[in-house]
C-alpha cells in the first residue's frame, strides 16, 4: 500500500465537508457516466459510506478508494475486505504519490520497451472547501488520468464550465479548460445527500485533453501567468501583470497579441492569454 504523507485535517464533519450521497438512483447515474470500466482502474476520491464504491466494486477491474476519515476508511476495509479488486487507502488525496501509485513499477520494464499503463478514471464527491485544490492536484498528474466524473457545489461547477466574458470565468475555469473538456451532466438536490447540504450539487465530466502544447505554453510557467492575470479580478490585466513585468515589455506583448491594456483577464480566451504569455516569455513558453 502506498505511503501517504501526513497532512491530516481536523476530523470535525463540517471541516471535512462530509455530505454523503444517499440516493441509489443518482449513484447509478454517476457511475454510468464513467462508461465501461470492466477493464479499467478507477480512483474514487472520498468514498464516505461507500454508495459509489459498492457499484464500482461490481464493475471495475480495479478500484482504489482514498478516504481521509479514519473511521470511514476502517469501515470500508471491513465492508470490502473480501473484494479482491478493491483497495482502500486511508489518506489525503492531496498527499497521494500518484507516481508511485500509477507510474511504471521497477523491475517490470524491459530495455527498449516503454510500458504505458491504461489511463485511470476518477470519480468522487469532492468536499466543497477543497474542490479547487483537488482538481489542481489531479491536473498536475493528468498524464495518468483519462476522465474525471465529479460531484461539486453547483456554483463551483458553473465556474469550472464558465466561458470567457462571463462573471464566473476565472482561474479555476481557465485551468480546468487548459487540461480538459468540461461537460455539465446533471444537478442533484440537497435531499440526495445525508445530511442535506445547503446547496445543490452538480455532476461534471472532465475528459482529459491538455491544450498546453497546442497553445505553445508547455511547462509550468503558464499556470503562474494565469494566476497573476487573475490575481485581483477588479483590476485590469495591465495592473495585474505590471506587478511582475516591465511596462515597455508588457506594452509590446499586449500589442503583439492584439489585446487592449484595459481589459480584464476574465474576458480573454486561453488562446489570447497564451499569445500574451508567449510574447512576454518566448523562451520560457517552450521550457
KEBA-144604 format. One record per residue (C-alpha): residue number from 1; residue in three letters; x, y, z. Coordinates in nm, 3 decimals. Each point is the difference from the previous one (the first is absolute). Example, Ala and Ser with C-alpha at 12.3 -4.5 7.8 and 13.67 -1.06 7.14 Angstrom:
<rs>
+-----+------+---------+---------+---------+
: seq : type :       X :       Y :       Z :
+-----+------+---------+---------+---------+
:   1 :  ALA :   1.230 :  -0.450 :   0.780 :
:   2 :  SER :   0.137 :   0.344 :  -0.066 :
+-----+------+---------+---------+---------+
</rs>
This chain:
<rs>
+-----+------+---------+---------+---------+
: seq : type :       X :       Y :       Z :
+-----+------+---------+---------+---------+
:   1 :  UNK :   0.000 :   0.000 :   0.000 :
:   2 :  UNK :   0.144 :   0.341 :  -0.094 :
:   3 :  UNK :   0.130 :   0.220 :   0.278 :
:   4 :  UNK :  -0.194 :   0.322 :   0.046 :
:   5 :  UNK :   0.148 :   0.310 :   0.155 :
:   6 :  UNK :  -0.176 :   0.115 :   0.314 :
:   7 :  UNK :  -0.199 :   0.313 :  -0.078 :
:   8 :  UNK :  -0.302 :  -0.098 :   0.204 :
:   9 :  UNK :  -0.252 :   0.273 :   0.062 :
:  10 :  UNK :  -0.227 :   0.031 :   0.306 :
:  11 :  UNK :  -0.255 :  -0.282 :  -0.002 :
:  12 :  UNK :  -0.311 :   0.208 :   0.061 :
:  13 :  UNK :  -0.260 :  -0.066 :  -0.266 :
:  14 :  UNK :  -0.056 :   0.363 :  -0.100 :
:  15 :  UNK :   0.374 :   0.033 :  -0.065 :
:  16 :  UNK :   0.004 :  -0.316 :  -0.212 :
:  17 :  UNK :  -0.308 :   0.108 :  -0.191 :
:  18 :  UNK :  -0.160 :  -0.341 :   0.050 :
:  19 :  UNK :  -0.335 :  -0.014 :  -0.175 :
:  20 :  UNK :  -0.047 :  -0.362 :  -0.101 :
:  21 :  UNK :  -0.181 :  -0.089 :  -0.321 :
:  22 :  UNK :  -0.301 :  -0.208 :   0.104 :
:  23 :  UNK :  -0.203 :  -0.034 :  -0.321 :
:  24 :  UNK :   0.045 :  -0.333 :  -0.177 :
:  25 :  UNK :  -0.142 :   0.144 :  -0.322 :
:  26 :  UNK :   0.244 :   0.290 :  -0.010 :
:  27 :  UNK :   0.287 :  -0.229 :   0.101 :
:  28 :  UNK :  -0.075 :  -0.224 :  -0.300 :
:  29 :  UNK :  -0.005 :   0.305 :  -0.231 :
:  30 :  UNK :   0.338 :   0.114 :   0.130 :
:  31 :  UNK :   0.159 :  -0.341 :  -0.054 :
:  32 :  UNK :  -0.163 :  -0.034 :  -0.343 :
:  33 :  UNK :   0.166 :   0.328 :  -0.099 :
:  34 :  UNK :   0.340 :  -0.174 :   0.027 :
:  35 :  UNK :  -0.091 :  -0.233 :  -0.285 :
:  36 :  UNK :   0.127 :  -0.358 :  -0.022 :
:  37 :  UNK :   0.254 :  -0.058 :   0.278 :
:  38 :  UNK :   0.011 :  -0.379 :  -0.016 :
:  39 :  UNK :   0.362 :   0.010 :  -0.120 :
:  40 :  UNK :   0.096 :   0.325 :   0.169 :
:  41 :  UNK :   0.140 :   0.133 :   0.326 :
:  42 :  UNK :  -0.221 :   0.249 :   0.182 :
:  43 :  UNK :   0.120 :   0.244 :   0.267 :
:  44 :  UNK :  -0.280 :   0.099 :   0.237 :
:  45 :  UNK :   0.057 :   0.313 :   0.208 :
:  46 :  UNK :  -0.186 :   0.023 :   0.330 :
:  47 :  UNK :  -0.209 :  -0.319 :  -0.013 :
:  48 :  UNK :  -0.161 :   0.084 :   0.335 :
:  49 :  UNK :  -0.252 :  -0.270 :   0.084 :
:  50 :  UNK :   0.063 :  -0.183 :  -0.328 :
:  51 :  UNK :  -0.312 :   0.048 :  -0.210 :
:  52 :  UNK :   0.206 :   0.052 :  -0.318 :
:  53 :  UNK :   0.260 :  -0.250 :   0.119 :
:  54 :  UNK :  -0.260 :  -0.279 :   0.011 :
:  55 :  UNK :  -0.096 :   0.059 :  -0.362 :
:  56 :  UNK :   0.357 :   0.044 :  -0.120 :
:  57 :  UNK :   0.119 :  -0.316 :   0.177 :
:  58 :  UNK :  -0.235 :  -0.198 :  -0.226 :
:  59 :  UNK :   0.109 :   0.174 :  -0.320 :
:  60 :  UNK :   0.364 :   0.109 :   0.015 :
:  61 :  UNK :   0.300 :  -0.223 :  -0.063 :
:  62 :  UNK :   0.179 :   0.185 :   0.281 :
:  63 :  UNK :  -0.135 :   0.256 :   0.244 :
:  64 :  UNK :   0.216 :   0.221 :   0.222 :
:  65 :  UNK :  -0.202 :   0.195 :   0.257 :
:  66 :  UNK :   0.176 :   0.284 :   0.185 :
:  67 :  UNK :  -0.172 :   0.102 :   0.325 :
:  68 :  UNK :   0.133 :   0.258 :   0.247 :
:  69 :  UNK :  -0.230 :  -0.086 :   0.290 :
:  70 :  UNK :   0.162 :  -0.275 :   0.209 :
:  71 :  UNK :  -0.327 :  -0.150 :   0.123 :
:  72 :  UNK :  -0.156 :  -0.007 :  -0.346 :
:  73 :  UNK :   0.316 :  -0.152 :  -0.150 :
:  74 :  UNK :  -0.010 :  -0.279 :   0.259 :
:  75 :  UNK :  -0.367 :  -0.065 :  -0.071 :
:  76 :  UNK :   0.067 :  -0.015 :  -0.374 :
:  77 :  UNK :   0.284 :  -0.248 :   0.048 :
:  78 :  UNK :  -0.231 :  -0.219 :   0.204 :
:  79 :  UNK :  -0.281 :   0.025 :  -0.254 :
:  80 :  UNK :   0.214 :  -0.070 :  -0.306 :
:  81 :  UNK :   0.262 :  -0.223 :   0.160 :
:  82 :  UNK :  -0.104 :  -0.298 :  -0.212 :
:  83 :  UNK :  -0.003 :   0.196 :  -0.328 :
:  84 :  UNK :   0.339 :  -0.072 :  -0.160 :
:  85 :  UNK :  -0.033 :   0.288 :  -0.247 :
:  86 :  UNK :  -0.055 :   0.266 :   0.270 :
:  87 :  UNK :   0.277 :   0.181 :   0.185 :
:  88 :  UNK :  -0.079 :   0.256 :   0.271 :
:  89 :  UNK :   0.266 :   0.261 :   0.076 :
:  90 :  UNK :  -0.038 :   0.208 :   0.314 :
:  91 :  UNK :   0.154 :   0.335 :  -0.087 :
:  92 :  UNK :  -0.026 :   0.344 :  -0.151 :
:  93 :  UNK :  -0.036 :   0.000 :  -0.378 :
:  94 :  UNK :   0.204 :   0.321 :  -0.002 :
:  95 :  UNK :   0.295 :  -0.198 :   0.136 :
:  96 :  UNK :  -0.032 :  -0.320 :  -0.204 :
:  97 :  UNK :   0.311 :  -0.081 :  -0.203 :
:  98 :  UNK :  -0.164 :  -0.070 :  -0.336 :
:  99 :  UNK :   0.336 :  -0.081 :  -0.157 :
: 100 :  UNK :   0.041 :  -0.290 :   0.241 :
: 101 :  UNK :  -0.364 :  -0.104 :  -0.030 :
: 102 :  UNK :  -0.038 :   0.009 :  -0.379 :
: 103 :  UNK :   0.350 :   0.042 :  -0.144 :
: 104 :  UNK :   0.225 :  -0.273 :  -0.145 :
: 105 :  UNK :   0.100 :  -0.261 :   0.256 :
: 106 :  UNK :   0.373 :  -0.076 :   0.048 :
: 107 :  UNK :   0.099 :  -0.334 :  -0.146 :
: 108 :  UNK :  -0.297 :  -0.026 :  -0.237 :
: 109 :  UNK :   0.145 :   0.202 :  -0.286 :
: 110 :  UNK :   0.219 :  -0.149 :  -0.271 :
: 111 :  UNK :   0.283 :   0.174 :  -0.187 :
: 112 :  UNK :  -0.134 :   0.187 :  -0.301 :
: 113 :  UNK :  -0.362 :  -0.057 :   0.102 :
: 114 :  UNK :  -0.202 :   0.276 :   0.165 :
: 115 :  UNK :  -0.298 :  -0.130 :   0.192 :
: 116 :  UNK :  -0.292 :   0.241 :  -0.009 :
: 117 :  UNK :  -0.275 :  -0.104 :   0.243 :
: 118 :  UNK :  -0.357 :   0.068 :  -0.103 :
: 119 :  UNK :  -0.114 :   0.339 :   0.136 :
: 120 :  UNK :  -0.203 :  -0.004 :   0.320 :
: 121 :  UNK :  -0.356 :   0.127 :   0.036 :
: 122 :  UNK :  -0.077 :   0.219 :   0.302 :
: 123 :  UNK :  -0.329 :   0.038 :   0.185 :
: 124 :  UNK :  -0.088 :   0.179 :   0.320 :
: 125 :  UNK :  -0.222 :   0.222 :   0.210 :
: 126 :  UNK :   0.253 :   0.277 :   0.061 :
: 127 :  UNK :  -0.014 :   0.195 :   0.327 :
: 128 :  UNK :  -0.118 :   0.353 :  -0.073 :
: 129 :  UNK :   0.284 :   0.174 :   0.178 :
: 130 :  UNK :   0.287 :  -0.170 :  -0.188 :
: 131 :  UNK :  -0.152 :  -0.066 :  -0.343 :
: 132 :  UNK :   0.247 :   0.233 :  -0.172 :
: 133 :  UNK :   0.300 :  -0.150 :   0.182 :
: 134 :  UNK :  -0.099 :  -0.354 :  -0.098 :
: 135 :  UNK :  -0.055 :   0.091 :  -0.364 :
: 136 :  UNK :   0.333 :   0.181 :  -0.024 :
: 137 :  UNK :   0.168 :  -0.306 :   0.152 :
: 138 :  UNK :  -0.165 :  -0.234 :  -0.252 :
: 139 :  UNK :   0.090 :   0.230 :  -0.288 :
: 140 :  UNK :   0.362 :   0.002 :   0.112 :
: 141 :  UNK :   0.003 :  -0.379 :  -0.049 :
: 142 :  UNK :  -0.238 :   0.001 :  -0.298 :
: 143 :  UNK :   0.226 :  -0.238 :  -0.194 :
: 144 :  UNK :  -0.142 :  -0.282 :   0.212 :
: 145 :  UNK :  -0.368 :   0.084 :  -0.047 :
: 146 :  UNK :  -0.257 :  -0.047 :  -0.274 :
: 147 :  UNK :  -0.306 :   0.177 :   0.137 :
: 148 :  UNK :  -0.140 :   0.136 :   0.325 :
: 149 :  UNK :  -0.365 :  -0.030 :   0.104 :
: 150 :  UNK :  -0.042 :   0.225 :   0.302 :
: 151 :  UNK :  -0.277 :   0.135 :   0.221 :
: 152 :  UNK :   0.063 :   0.358 :   0.105 :
: 153 :  UNK :  -0.199 :   0.294 :   0.132 :
: 154 :  UNK :  -0.215 :   0.138 :  -0.283 :
: 155 :  UNK :   0.158 :   0.345 :   0.022 :
: 156 :  UNK :   0.346 :  -0.156 :  -0.030 :
: 157 :  UNK :  -0.116 :  -0.206 :  -0.297 :
: 158 :  UNK :  -0.121 :   0.319 :  -0.167 :
: 159 :  UNK :   0.346 :   0.149 :   0.048 :
: 160 :  UNK :   0.178 :  -0.307 :  -0.138 :
: 161 :  UNK :  -0.216 :  -0.002 :  -0.313 :
: 162 :  UNK :  -0.020 :   0.380 :  -0.047 :
: 163 :  UNK :   0.099 :   0.160 :  -0.330 :
: 164 :  UNK :   0.217 :   0.311 :  -0.036 :
: 165 :  UNK :  -0.192 :   0.324 :   0.040 :
: 166 :  UNK :  -0.236 :  -0.119 :   0.272 :
: 167 :  UNK :   0.025 :   0.092 :   0.367 :
: 168 :  UNK :   0.064 :  -0.363 :   0.100 :
: 169 :  UNK :   0.307 :  -0.036 :  -0.222 :
: 170 :  UNK :   0.322 :   0.005 :   0.199 :
: 171 :  UNK :   0.315 :  -0.188 :   0.094 :
: 172 :  UNK :  -0.185 :  -0.327 :   0.068 :
: 173 :  UNK :  -0.184 :   0.021 :  -0.334 :
: 174 :  UNK :   0.317 :   0.071 :  -0.197 :
: 175 :  UNK :   0.201 :  -0.273 :   0.172 :
: 176 :  UNK :  -0.271 :  -0.265 :  -0.038 :
: 177 :  UNK :  -0.048 :   0.081 :  -0.367 :
: 178 :  UNK :   0.375 :   0.002 :  -0.057 :
: 179 :  UNK :   0.008 :  -0.366 :   0.103 :
: 180 :  UNK :  -0.343 :  -0.140 :  -0.087 :
: 181 :  UNK :  -0.325 :   0.022 :  -0.193 :
: 182 :  UNK :  -0.272 :   0.082 :   0.251 :
: 183 :  UNK :  -0.356 :  -0.141 :  -0.016 :
: 184 :  UNK :  -0.280 :   0.094 :   0.239 :
: 185 :  UNK :  -0.197 :  -0.327 :   0.043 :
: 186 :  UNK :  -0.273 :   0.055 :   0.262 :
: 187 :  UNK :  -0.081 :   0.170 :   0.330 :
: 188 :  UNK :  -0.086 :  -0.168 :   0.330 :
: 189 :  UNK :  -0.232 :   0.151 :   0.262 :
: 190 :  UNK :   0.111 :   0.030 :   0.364 :
: 191 :  UNK :  -0.236 :  -0.286 :   0.090 :
: 192 :  UNK :   0.222 :  -0.244 :  -0.193 :
: 193 :  UNK :   0.256 :   0.029 :   0.282 :
: 194 :  UNK :   0.015 :  -0.078 :   0.372 :
: 195 :  UNK :   0.015 :   0.239 :   0.172 :
: 196 :  UNK :  -0.148 :   0.228 :  -0.267 :
: 197 :  UNK :   0.233 :   0.288 :  -0.090 :
: 198 :  UNK :  -0.132 :   0.352 :  -0.039 :
: 199 :  UNK :   0.090 :   0.002 :  -0.369 :
: 200 :  UNK :  -0.067 :  -0.202 :  -0.314 :
: 201 :  UNK :   0.274 :  -0.217 :  -0.147 :
: 202 :  UNK :   0.087 :  -0.052 :  -0.365 :
: 203 :  UNK :   0.166 :  -0.297 :  -0.167 :
: 204 :  UNK :   0.266 :   0.091 :  -0.255 :
: 205 :  UNK :   0.197 :  -0.219 :  -0.237 :
: 206 :  UNK :   0.347 :   0.128 :  -0.080 :
: 207 :  UNK :   0.162 :  -0.185 :  -0.288 :
: 208 :  UNK :   0.375 :   0.052 :   0.019 :
: 209 :  UNK :   0.116 :   0.185 :  -0.313 :
: 210 :  UNK :   0.304 :   0.218 :   0.080 :
: 211 :  UNK :   0.031 :   0.313 :  -0.214 :
: 212 :  UNK :   0.341 :   0.129 :   0.110 :
: 213 :  UNK :   0.202 :  -0.136 :  -0.292 :
: 214 :  UNK :  -0.266 :   0.111 :  -0.248 :
: 215 :  UNK :   0.013 :   0.350 :   0.151 :
: 216 :  UNK :   0.380 :   0.002 :   0.006 :
: 217 :  UNK :   0.018 :   0.038 :   0.378 :
: 218 :  UNK :   0.144 :  -0.333 :   0.112 :
: 219 :  UNK :   0.151 :   0.015 :   0.348 :
: 220 :  UNK :  -0.125 :   0.138 :   0.331 :
: 221 :  UNK :   0.057 :   0.368 :  -0.073 :
: 222 :  UNK :  -0.338 :   0.051 :  -0.165 :
: 223 :  UNK :  -0.191 :  -0.101 :   0.313 :
: 224 :  UNK :   0.191 :   0.261 :   0.199 :
: 225 :  UNK :  -0.077 :   0.254 :  -0.273 :
: 226 :  UNK :  -0.372 :  -0.077 :   0.020 :
: 227 :  UNK :   0.012 :   0.027 :   0.378 :
: 228 :  UNK :   0.158 :   0.344 :  -0.033 :
: 229 :  UNK :  -0.252 :   0.106 :  -0.267 :
: 230 :  UNK :  -0.294 :  -0.089 :   0.224 :
: 231 :  UNK :   0.174 :   0.123 :   0.316 :
: 232 :  UNK :  -0.249 :   0.277 :   0.071 :
: 233 :  UNK :  -0.316 :  -0.030 :  -0.207 :
: 234 :  UNK :  -0.096 :   0.365 :   0.037 :
: 235 :  UNK :   0.330 :   0.112 :  -0.148 :
: 236 :  UNK :   0.077 :   0.021 :  -0.371 :
: 237 :  UNK :   0.234 :  -0.252 :  -0.159 :
: 238 :  UNK :   0.263 :   0.274 :  -0.025 :
: 239 :  UNK :  -0.012 :   0.077 :   0.372 :
: 240 :  UNK :   0.027 :  -0.367 :   0.093 :
: 241 :  UNK :   0.286 :  -0.080 :  -0.238 :
: 242 :  UNK :   0.203 :   0.312 :   0.073 :
: 243 :  UNK :   0.069 :  -0.143 :   0.346 :
: 244 :  UNK :   0.251 :  -0.229 :  -0.172 :
: 245 :  UNK :   0.070 :   0.132 :  -0.350 :
: 246 :  UNK :   0.172 :   0.314 :  -0.120 :
: 247 :  UNK :  -0.241 :   0.259 :  -0.145 :
: 248 :  UNK :   0.167 :   0.026 :  -0.342 :
: 249 :  UNK :   0.027 :  -0.378 :  -0.031 :
: 250 :  UNK :  -0.365 :  -0.039 :   0.104 :
: 251 :  UNK :  -0.118 :   0.268 :  -0.244 :
: 252 :  UNK :   0.184 :  -0.173 :  -0.285 :
: 253 :  UNK :  -0.139 :  -0.343 :   0.089 :
: 254 :  UNK :  -0.361 :   0.121 :   0.024 :
: 255 :  UNK :   0.032 :   0.177 :  -0.334 :
: 256 :  UNK :   0.146 :  -0.314 :  -0.159 :
: 257 :  UNK :  -0.289 :  -0.207 :   0.136 :
: 258 :  UNK :  -0.251 :   0.270 :  -0.105 :
: 259 :  UNK :  -0.134 :   0.039 :   0.353 :
: 260 :  UNK :  -0.094 :   0.334 :   0.153 :
: 261 :  UNK :   0.166 :   0.084 :   0.334 :
: 262 :  UNK :  -0.336 :   0.097 :   0.149 :
: 263 :  UNK :  -0.160 :  -0.346 :  -0.029 :
: 264 :  UNK :  -0.039 :  -0.236 :   0.293 :
: 265 :  UNK :   0.132 :  -0.355 :   0.000 :
: 266 :  UNK :  -0.349 :  -0.155 :   0.007 :
: 267 :  UNK :  -0.071 :   0.138 :  -0.348 :
: 268 :  UNK :   0.292 :  -0.183 :  -0.162 :
: 269 :  UNK :  -0.009 :  -0.342 :  -0.162 :
: 270 :  UNK :   0.277 :  -0.245 :   0.078 :
: 271 :  UNK :   0.137 :   0.068 :  -0.347 :
: 272 :  UNK :   0.034 :   0.373 :   0.071 :
: 273 :  UNK :   0.154 :  -0.056 :   0.342 :
: 274 :  UNK :   0.247 :  -0.242 :  -0.154 :
: 275 :  UNK :   0.089 :   0.253 :  -0.271 :
: 276 :  UNK :   0.087 :   0.260 :   0.266 :
: 277 :  UNK :   0.202 :  -0.252 :   0.198 :
: 278 :  UNK :   0.199 :  -0.107 :  -0.307 :
: 279 :  UNK :   0.069 :   0.364 :  -0.088 :
: 280 :  UNK :   0.121 :   0.073 :   0.353 :
: 281 :  UNK :   0.207 :  -0.312 :   0.052 :
: 282 :  UNK :   0.064 :  -0.163 :  -0.338 :
: 283 :  UNK :   0.279 :  -0.220 :   0.132 :
: 284 :  UNK :  -0.183 :  -0.091 :   0.322 :
: 285 :  UNK :  -0.313 :  -0.095 :  -0.196 :
: 286 :  UNK :   0.189 :  -0.290 :  -0.156 :
: 287 :  UNK :   0.181 :  -0.110 :   0.315 :
+-----+------+---------+---------+---------+
</rs>
